[in-house]
Amino acid sequence: MGTQIPFHPGSKIIITSRNRCLLNAHFISQMFELEASTNCGGLSKLFEVKELASSESLQLFNWYAFGHNSVPESSMAYARSLVKHCGGLPLALQVLGSSLSSKSVSSWKSALEKLEEIPDRKIQEILRISYDSLEDDHDKNLFLDIVCLFIEKDRDYTTTILDGCDYYTTIGIENLVGRSLLIINEKNKLMMHQMIRDMGREIIRQESSDIGKRSRLWHKNAFDVIREKIGSRTVKCLTIDLKGLLEDKAKRTNTTLHFPKHSKSQFLMSNDVDMETQAFAKMKRLKLLQLDYVRLKGDFKDFPKRLRWLRWHGFCMQSFPVDFDINELVVLDMRNSKLKQVWKDTECLPNLKILNLNHSHSLLKTPSFSGLPSVEKLMLKDCINLVEVDQSIGELKMLTFLNLKDCTRLRHLPRTIGSLISLEELILSGCSRLDDVPRELHNMESLKVLNLDETAIYQSRLGLHWLLLKRSRGLGFSWASLPGCLVKLSVESCKLSNDVMPNDLCNLASLKSLNLSRNPIHYLPESLKNLTKLDELLLTSCTELQMIPKLPVLLNVFECKFIFGDNSPFQGSGIINLPCFFSSTRCVIFGCEKLTEVENLFKLEPIENFEAEEIRRLFNVDSINRNRLQLYSYLTDSIMLATPQVLQECGITSTFVVGSEVPIRFKHGTNEHRISFFLPTPSHPDEKIHRFSLCVVFSLASDQMLELLPSVYIFNETKTIMQIYRPSFIGIPQTNDNTMLWLIHWPVTDCQFEGGDLVSCMVVPIHLSIRKFGVTYESEHNIGYEYGFSHLSTGII
């Protein structure tokens, strides 16, 4: 192409395509006959064209409908509805705006009602190009099934269902995404532009003027086909949400949902609608069926035998139909049912992979699982009256996911649960009466996630016998019987105290996430330091927690460019960062208001624990005001009221006290937030600066002072060395006019600061108002140096 069409040097070429797979480096190099070694990524950029925003859409629509960017008041409501219907698609806005130009308000209303049933032909012809470009009927049929049933559904869930319908779903979905017919969002859900969906449904609608002979049926058409019993063997997919239909009809007619029954040719508005199973007798090829809030009467001998997916939310019968014989089912979703008994023990569904009985409030006992050898996911969430899980659950050798969350009457699990060799995730949170878990759990070699939140394991003498290895050294127990393969363990809100907390966690060597939040524990076991793979520790609202032992590396270090940018001279190997806080995504201790120590990180002690001489040595002050003050912790997001506390972290010691003057030992200072000076030549050649003392007098400059940490910097500008200190705590002056002293004892390493070096000390206030700032320093022989600053400039680097 490059030799056939001459382009002027420096030309910018725009290529558009619905197939994103074409716009890769190989395609670009071939199109313009570039050498294989050419860096095409540097020559080209790929952009995804987004839909117009609401305001832009309305503006474009108005220009085509009215010739200017203003809408008559009488048409405004309809214009906004039409724009919303277009979903930011410029083509649709242009076509609809032009078609309604100079039309009456009644025409606008009629056009909007028609669009909800029959999409605009001109728009559909253009959008259909992407559909027609699909390579085969496989991808076209997959697209139409997704259009009908699986928009906004989880990708993995949909793949399980459609694989069971003999699709090659994974590659098919990739092809649809490549043609811009489908989008996978960040939550792994299948998404589609509304007009693409309408285009797909229009293709189905054009299959036949007889709705009973179309391949896929939804909404009102599906309702009419069942009520009138006109379905045929061409029907492959049928979906009805009766509750949604009733609500939609009520909105359109501004009426309630309580209406008398009409003739079968009209839509029934009633909360008590019966449909007959005989209506499905001719639908021999039906594979995908959704019957939300539909009540069927009659026997099930004529029910489609080739069903692969049955979603029947709000199932009204208390027991499963005796003559329900559909052994090809892959997914059975019967959440919100009124079932007390699911099926007889002899029922066999050999292909069933997902069984969803969530929110079945009448269910007392799970069904027998003997005839379900292929089940991979079993959901029994919020079955609030469930008291028994059948022993046969141990036969589910393929089960990977079991959810029993909020089964509040469940007290025990069968010992056979230990036979679930493939189970990866077990959710028991909210089982508030569950006080006993079988010791066979440790046999589950594949278990990665165990959730025991809000269970009663704390209160039973036998409840955690499967966790007890041997009592030693008084109180405490070991969790050595837990599966060593566990990656995530959660015991939030289990009322665990140190009387029942384990001393030994060494068996959990694979653990990456541990959630102990909202438990009345005072300290954590020392064995935590042996969990070298742990990268998430959740301790939210452990209000009694006082001390955390040394942990695996869970710290976060700021890069200096966070403050100074990439062009700072203090970039490179000379930078010394002092980490002093947890990364919020890795260790969460919010609400641990009594926490005063994290080993090797920080320790908070009352100033009463220190002798007067020690305070004088640390902070260069003769005495300290011991008035009570508020101290805020950035780590725990909590405030404590106490006498002054001495904070030790990262080798630095600091304290906050009420006051307004720099102590007399700090002979020189400034009213600015930065001080610069040259270190004098020492009297002895071996003398080195070994510590700095800083005093910052500050008040509040903003109520947002607690949102970001203040920082203190010491720069050796001669040697291009920078040290940073960000405290874990900060004192809070009572009012904006009150001041507080921040005293810092800061040791430094030999040879970092020597005579003749230019040194700067700076406070980055971040919502603090710096009133005064004093600094002094000492050599290793305690020979003091003070300095003046009248000849040096101040300001931020």
Disulfide bonds with the S-S distance in Angstrom:
none
